[in-house]
Amino acid sequence: MVEMLGFQHANVEFNHTAAKTFRIAILLHVEAVLKEQFSHDAKHGLSALINYVCGALMCIKKSTADRITLLTESWKLAHEKENEGEEEEEAEEDEEREEAGTGEEAEQQEGSGEEADVQDFYDLE
């Protein structure tokens, strides 16, 4: 559960000062709401829990920063290669169309009216 929180808050800048401020704010608020019902043991337990979670968040962010950077770089690289491959395929298809000449144009014109409607739809966009 703490790891899930760490990933959900990966975009938040989190350090020791922020953790201390967060812990103090939560403890003060709970103490203000519960007053005498908030015992010393409860305060100590809640403080320990918050320290654990904040420490885990900092550790998760530190350990996953390299993985996130690697994923981002590899994603960009994969899409660059994919785009290059698509451009090469389109160039080959254009060459084939030019070589085929008007034969394809005649076949397209003989197609059903439904295909023409679909083509008109895409032309409107």
N, C-alpha and C positions, 0 to 999 in steps of 0.2 A: 504494500500500500504506500509506503514511504517512497519507494522507487517511482511509482506512478505519479506521486506529487512532484517528485524531482523533475520528471520529464514534462509535466504540465507547466512547471515554473522555470523551465530552462531559459526562457527569454528574459527573466527578471535578474537584474544584477544583485547578487546576494553575497555578503561578506560578514565578518565577525561583528562589525559595528551594527549592521542592519539586523543581524540575529539578536544581538543584545537589546536593541531598541524594540524589536518585535516582542521578545520575551517580557520585557518590563511593561510594555503597553497591555499585553494580554493579562498578565498577573494583576496589574492595577485595576483593570476593568472587572475582572472576575471578583477581586477583593471588594470593589465598590458595590457590586451587585449582591454578593453573598454576605458581606459584612462579617459578623461573628461566626457564621456557619463555615467560613473558609478557614479551616484550621491550619496550623503550622505544617502538619504532615501533608495535607492536601496541597498547600502552596509549594512545598518541597517536591512533591510528586509531579505536579503540573510543570514546574520549572525544569525538572529532569526530562520530562517528555518533550517539552519544547526544545531543550538543548539537543536532545537526540535527533529530533526531526530537522532542526536547522543544520546540525552537523552533517546529517545524511544528505540534505539538499546541496550543501557545499561540496561534499565528496562526489556526488552523482554528477554535478556540473563539471567538476574538474576531470573526472574519469571519462565522461562522454564527449567532452569538447573535441578531442582528437577524432573520435568516430564521426561526429557530426560534420567536422571539416572534411574528412575523407569522403563521406557520403555526398556532400555538396559538390566537391570537386569531381568525383566520378560521375555524378548525375549530369553535370555540365559537359564533361568529356563525351559521355555516351550520346547525348543529344546532338553534339557537334558532329560526331561520326554518322549518326542517323540522318541528319540533315544533308551531309555530303553524299550519302548513299542515295537519298531521294533525288537530289539534283542530278546525279549521274544517270539514274533510271529515267528521269524525265527527258534528259538530253537524248538518250538512246531511243525512247519512244518517239520523240520529235523527228529524229533521223529516219526511223522506220515509216512514219507517216509521210514524210516528204518523198521517200522512195516509192511508196505505194501510189502516190499521186491522187487523181480524182476518183479512183475506184472506190475508196472508202466513202467519199462524199455521196456517190450515187447510192451506195448501200444504206447510208444513214437516212437519205431522203425517202427511200422505199419503206422505212420502218413504220410501225403502227402509230396511230394518232396519240395513243397513250404515252409512248416514249417522247413524242414531241411536246406533250403537255408537261411532262416532268422536266424536260430540258428548258422549256419556257419558264417554269417555276424557278429553276436555279439561275437563269439569266436575269430574273427580276431582282435577285439579292445582290 
